[in-house]
Amino acid sequence: MSDGRRLRIVAAALAAGLALSACNSFDPRQPGALDAYSPQEIFERGEFELAQGRADDAAFYFGEIERLYPYSDFAKRALIMQAAAYHQDRDYPNARSAAQRYIDFYPATPDAAYAQYLLALSYYDQIDEIGRDQGLTFQALQSLRTVIEQYPDSEYAEPAMLKFDLAFDHLAAKEMEVGRYYLRRDHFAAAVRRFRVVVEDFQTTTHTAEALHRLVEAYLALGLTDEAQTAGAILGRNYQSTDWYQDSYALLTGRGLEMRAVGDNWLAQIYRQVVRGEWL
């Protein structure tokens, strides 16, 4: 939903007469309280509540339209607004439910892209500390990819791509956190597995240079100098301006080793791809 459309909605809601009573004696949540009102009147009340920052009340009004007038045009409009209201209220499970219902019922409408974006946001906005379970991150990535692939010309494609990159980076950060944990406790083989995931699967993120340096550390601790030198060679090829390169250079040269590809290990294969320009 564009900013201009949101402003028009707010202006219309504030300017409307709002036929529903606002007095304290009126309880819209009582059974049958809204039965006598038209879908337009209830919709305008929902818009008004949303404009006033009362998203929970707005979601209630929009939901009542779907219940009382399920086959009306207002029901369709109310469903996408209910999803937006739930999201604004940080009620993410209900936001997902409403957005998914809209996609299921009205997949060919202009607001379907917005519904899919809200669905993705309901996962994305719950991503916080990297130490938590990453299931929500995977769900966010999947939903954001749907926005990008199914609605590439919509106004939501670009912000979805940005958030996709940030969520992808988030997963890499989780792998790095676990890898560092193992490295600090001298569980070098376990640490290598985590850093290898970053280098192989998350090479476009901001964590690749550190992952390569940590591989240098771990492989040196394991006595696997070929792998350590090759990880350093990749750092020298792509990340020479970073502090991670300088740290790896000091570690390797301090042991009389070079930053060059040695042997036929998994890192040597990646190095060859770097030289051919097939891996970034």
C-alpha positions as CSV (number, residue, x, y, z in Angstrom):
1,M,0.0,0.0,0.0
2,S,1.6,3.3,-1.1
3,D,2.1,6.2,1.3
4,G,-0.4,8.3,-0.8
5,R,-3.0,5.7,-0.4
6,R,-2.4,5.5,3.3
7,L,-2.8,9.3,3.6
8,R,-6.0,9.2,1.7
9,I,-7.4,6.5,4.0
10,V,-6.4,8.5,7.1
11,A,-7.9,11.7,5.8
12,A,-11.1,9.9,4.8
13,A,-11.4,8.3,8.1
14,L,-10.9,11.5,10.1
15,A,-13.3,13.4,7.9
16,A,-16.0,10.8,8.0
17,G,-19.1,11.3,10.1
18,L,-18.5,7.9,11.7
19,A,-22.1,6.8,12.2
20,L,-21.1,4.3,15.0
21,S,-21.5,5.8,18.4
22,A,-18.4,6.7,20.3
23,C,-20.0,7.2,23.6
24,N,-19.0,5.1,26.6
25,S,-22.4,3.3,26.7
26,F,-21.8,1.7,23.3
27,D,-19.8,-1.6,23.4
28,P,-19.2,-2.8,19.9
29,R,-17.9,-6.1,21.1
30,Q,-21.3,-7.1,22.6
31,P,-23.1,-9.8,20.5
32,G,-25.2,-8.1,17.8
33,A,-23.9,-4.6,18.6
34,L,-22.9,-4.0,15.0
35,D,-25.6,-5.9,13.2
36,A,-27.6,-2.8,12.3
37,Y,-24.6,-0.9,10.7
38,S,-23.6,-1.0,7.1
39,P,-20.3,-2.4,6.0
40,Q,-19.1,1.1,5.0
41,E,-19.9,2.5,8.4
42,I,-18.0,-0.3,10.1
43,F,-15.1,0.0,7.7
44,E,-14.8,3.7,8.3
45,R,-14.8,3.1,12.0
46,G,-12.0,0.6,11.5
47,E,-10.0,3.1,9.5
48,F,-10.6,5.7,12.2
49,E,-9.3,3.4,15.0
50,L,-6.2,2.5,12.9
51,A,-5.5,6.2,12.3
52,Q,-5.7,6.8,16.0
53,G,-3.2,4.1,16.7
54,R,-5.7,1.6,18.2
55,A,-4.8,-1.2,15.9
56,D,-6.4,-3.9,18.0
57,D,-9.8,-2.2,17.8
58,A,-9.3,-1.6,14.1
59,A,-8.7,-5.3,13.5
60,F,-11.9,-6.1,15.4
61,Y,-14.0,-3.8,13.2
62,F,-12.5,-5.1,10.0
63,G,-13.1,-8.6,11.2
64,E,-16.7,-7.9,11.9
65,I,-17.2,-6.8,8.2
66,E,-15.9,-10.2,7.1
67,R,-18.3,-11.9,9.5
68,L,-21.4,-9.8,8.8
69,Y,-20.9,-9.2,5.1
70,P,-18.7,-12.0,3.9
71,Y,-19.5,-11.6,0.2
72,S,-19.3,-7.8,-0.1
73,D,-16.6,-5.8,-1.7
74,F,-16.0,-4.3,1.8
75,A,-15.2,-7.8,3.1
76,K,-12.3,-8.0,0.7
77,R,-11.0,-4.6,1.5
78,A,-11.5,-5.2,5.2
79,L,-9.5,-8.5,5.2
80,I,-6.3,-6.8,3.9
81,M,-6.8,-3.9,6.3
82,Q,-7.3,-6.4,9.2
83,A,-3.9,-8.0,8.3
84,A,-2.3,-4.6,8.3
85,A,-3.9,-3.7,11.6
86,Y,-2.8,-7.0,13.3
87,H,0.7,-6.4,12.0
88,Q,0.7,-2.8,13.4
89,D,-0.4,-4.3,16.7
90,R,2.5,-6.8,16.5
91,D,0.0,-9.6,16.6
92,Y,2.0,-11.5,14.1
93,P,0.2,-14.9,14.2
94,N,-3.1,-13.2,13.4
95,A,-1.5,-10.9,10.8
96,R,-0.2,-14.0,9.0
97,S,-3.6,-15.7,9.2
98,A,-5.4,-12.7,7.8
99,A,-2.8,-12.1,5.1
100,Q,-2.9,-15.8,4.0
101,R,-6.7,-15.8,3.8
102,Y,-6.5,-12.8,1.5
103,I,-4.0,-14.5,-0.7
104,D,-6.1,-17.6,-0.8
105,F,-9.4,-15.8,-1.5
106,Y,-8.2,-13.0,-3.8
107,P,-4.9,-14.1,-5.4
108,A,-5.4,-12.0,-8.6
109,T,-6.2,-8.6,-7.0
110,P,-3.8,-5.7,-6.8
111,D,-3.5,-6.0,-3.0
112,A,-2.3,-9.6,-3.2
113,A,1.3,-8.4,-3.4
114,Y,0.7,-6.3,-0.3
115,A,-0.8,-9.3,1.5
116,Q,2.2,-11.4,0.6
117,Y,4.5,-8.7,1.8
118,L,2.6,-8.5,5.1
119,L,2.9,-12.2,5.5
120,A,6.7,-12.0,5.0
121,L,7.0,-9.1,7.4
122,S,5.1,-11.0,10.1
123,Y,8.0,-13.4,10.1
124,Y,10.8,-10.9,9.4
125,D,9.8,-8.5,12.2
126,Q,10.1,-11.3,14.8
127,I,13.8,-11.9,13.9
128,D,15.9,-10.4,16.7
129,E,18.8,-11.8,18.6
130,I,21.0,-14.2,16.6
131,G,21.1,-16.6,19.5
132,R,17.4,-17.5,19.1
133,D,16.0,-20.4,17.0
134,Q,16.3,-19.5,13.3
135,G,13.0,-21.1,12.1
136,L,11.4,-17.7,11.7
137,T,14.3,-16.5,9.6
138,F,13.8,-19.4,7.2
139,Q,10.1,-18.6,7.0
140,A,10.9,-15.0,6.4
141,L,13.3,-15.8,3.6
142,Q,10.8,-18.1,1.9
143,S,8.0,-15.5,2.1
144,L,10.2,-12.7,1.0
145,R,11.3,-14.8,-2.0
146,T,7.7,-15.2,-3.0
147,V,7.2,-11.5,-3.0
148,I,10.3,-11.0,-5.2
149,E,9.5,-13.8,-7.6
150,Q,5.7,-13.5,-7.9
151,Y,5.4,-9.7,-7.7
152,P,8.6,-8.4,-9.3
153,D,7.0,-5.2,-10.6
154,S,5.2,-4.3,-7.4
155,E,6.4,-1.6,-5.0
156,Y,7.1,-4.3,-2.4
157,A,9.7,-6.2,-4.5
158,E,12.6,-3.8,-3.7
159,P,12.1,-3.7,0.1
160,A,11.6,-7.4,0.0
161,M,15.0,-7.9,-1.6
162,L,16.6,-5.7,1.0
163,K,15.0,-7.6,3.8
164,F,15.9,-10.9,2.1
165,D,19.6,-9.9,2.1
166,L,19.4,-8.9,5.8
167,A,17.7,-12.1,6.8
168,F,20.3,-14.1,4.8
169,D,23.0,-12.3,6.7
170,H,21.2,-13.1,9.9
171,L,21.5,-16.8,9.2
172,A,25.2,-16.5,8.5
173,A,25.7,-14.6,11.8
174,K,24.1,-17.5,13.6
175,E,26.6,-19.9,12.1
176,M,29.4,-17.6,13.0
177,E,28.2,-17.3,16.6
178,V,28.1,-21.1,17.0
179,G,31.5,-21.5,15.2
180,R,33.1,-19.0,17.6
181,Y,31.6,-20.8,20.5
182,Y,33.3,-24.1,19.5
183,L,36.6,-22.3,18.6
184,R,36.8,-20.7,22.1
185,R,36.4,-24.2,23.6
186,D,39.0,-25.8,21.3
187,H,36.4,-27.9,19.5
188,F,38.2,-27.1,16.3
189,A,36.6,-29.7,14.0
190,A,33.1,-28.6,15.0
191,A,34.1,-24.9,14.5
192,V,35.4,-25.7,11.0
193,R,32.0,-27.2,10.0
194,R,30.2,-24.0,11.0
195,F,32.7,-21.7,9.2
196,R,32.7,-23.9,6.2
197,V,28.9,-23.4,5.9
198,V,29.4,-19.6,5.9
199,V,32.1,-19.8,3.2
200,E,30.1,-22.2,1.0
201,D,26.5,-21.2,1.5
202,F,26.6,-17.6,2.7
203,Q,29.5,-16.2,0.7
204,T,27.6,-13.1,-0.3
205,T,27.1,-12.0,3.3
206,T,29.3,-9.7,5.4
207,H,30.7,-12.6,7.4
208,T,32.8,-14.4,4.8
209,A,36.1,-12.7,5.5
210,E,35.9,-13.5,9.2
211,A,34.8,-17.1,8.5
212,L,38.0,-17.5,6.4
213,H,40.1,-16.1,9.1
214,R,38.5,-18.4,11.7
215,L,39.2,-21.3,9.3
216,V,42.9,-20.3,9.3
217,E,42.9,-20.3,13.1
218,A,41.1,-23.6,13.4
219,Y,43.1,-25.5,10.7
220,L,46.4,-24.3,12.2
221,A,45.2,-25.6,15.6
222,L,44.4,-28.9,13.9
223,G,47.8,-29.0,12.2
224,L,46.2,-28.8,8.7
225,T,48.5,-26.3,7.2
226,D,47.4,-26.8,3.6
227,E,43.8,-25.8,4.4
228,A,45.0,-22.9,6.6
229,Q,47.2,-21.5,3.8
230,T,44.5,-21.9,1.2
231,A,41.9,-20.1,3.4
232,G,44.5,-17.3,3.7
233,A,44.9,-17.3,-0.1
234,I,41.2,-16.7,-0.6
235,L,41.4,-13.9,2.0
236,G,44.3,-12.4,0.1
237,R,42.4,-12.7,-3.2
238,N,39.1,-11.1,-2.2
239,Y,39.5,-9.4,1.2
240,Q,43.0,-8.0,1.3
241,S,41.8,-4.7,2.6
242,T,40.2,-6.2,5.8
243,D,41.7,-6.6,9.3
244,W,40.8,-10.4,8.9
245,Y,43.4,-10.6,6.1
246,Q,46.0,-8.9,8.2
247,D,45.4,-11.2,11.2
248,S,45.6,-14.3,9.0
249,Y,48.7,-13.0,7.4
250,A,50.4,-12.5,10.8
251,L,49.3,-16.0,11.9
252,L,50.6,-17.8,8.8
253,T,53.8,-15.9,8.3
254,G,54.6,-16.2,12.0
255,R,54.8,-19.9,11.4
256,G,56.8,-19.7,8.2
257,L,53.7,-20.4,6.0
258,E,52.4,-18.6,3.0
259,M,49.0,-17.4,1.9
260,R,48.7,-19.6,-1.1
261,A,46.5,-22.4,-2.4
262,V,48.0,-25.8,-1.4
263,G,46.8,-29.3,-1.9
264,D,43.4,-30.5,-3.2
265,N,41.0,-29.8,-0.4
266,W,37.6,-28.1,-0.5
267,L,39.1,-24.7,0.0
268,A,41.5,-25.2,-3.0
269,Q,38.5,-25.9,-5.2
270,I,36.9,-22.6,-4.0
271,Y,40.2,-20.8,-4.7
272,R,40.3,-22.1,-8.2
273,Q,36.8,-20.8,-8.7
274,V,37.9,-17.4,-7.3
275,V,40.7,-17.3,-9.8
276,R,38.4,-18.1,-12.7
277,G,35.9,-15.4,-11.4
278,E,33.1,-17.9,-10.8
279,W,32.9,-17.4,-7.1
280,L,32.5,-14.1,-5.3
